[in-house]
């Protein structure tokens, strides 16, 4: 499902996003590089059957977040229009981006929730470069 309207975010995701902004460059950060025009898959959570998944993007650490895709149990994947044709959200929490652009360089954040106190989150710094 493609939408150009803001994606609704559950209260627990809102809290985790706020908490993550307080420690944006925590130990749970990895760096990745990719070539413009290629495809890249970001890692997902360590378990199957999550309750919800949320991917966001920031051009710079500490900047404003843009939603990429959300999924809530028993609902369709909901991606914003800017990403809908180039991304695929997998139900283990991984995210594939096709036709990478240099503008895709920046900070990605995933939150995968398995239950009230069981979640996984990861910050990923991506650098997309030309060959």
HELIX and SHEET records of a PDB file:
HELIX    1   1 UNK A   11  UNK A   22  1                                  12    
HELIX    2   2 UNK A  102  UNK A  104  5                                   3    
SHEET    1   A 7 UNK A   2  UNK A   3  0                                        
SHEET    2   A 7 UNK A  78  UNK A  80  1                                        
SHEET    3   A 7 UNK A  66  UNK A  72 -1                                        
SHEET    4   A 7 UNK A  52  UNK A  58 -1                                        
SHEET    5   A 7 UNK A 106  UNK A 115 -1                                        
SHEET    6   A 7 UNK A 118  UNK A 129 -1                                        
SHEET    7   A 7 UNK A  29  UNK A  35  1                                        
SHEET    1   B 3 UNK A  40  UNK A  42  0                                        
SHEET    2   B 3 UNK A  95  UNK A  97 -1                                        
SHEET    3   B 3 UNK A  87  UNK A  89 -1                                        
END                                                                             
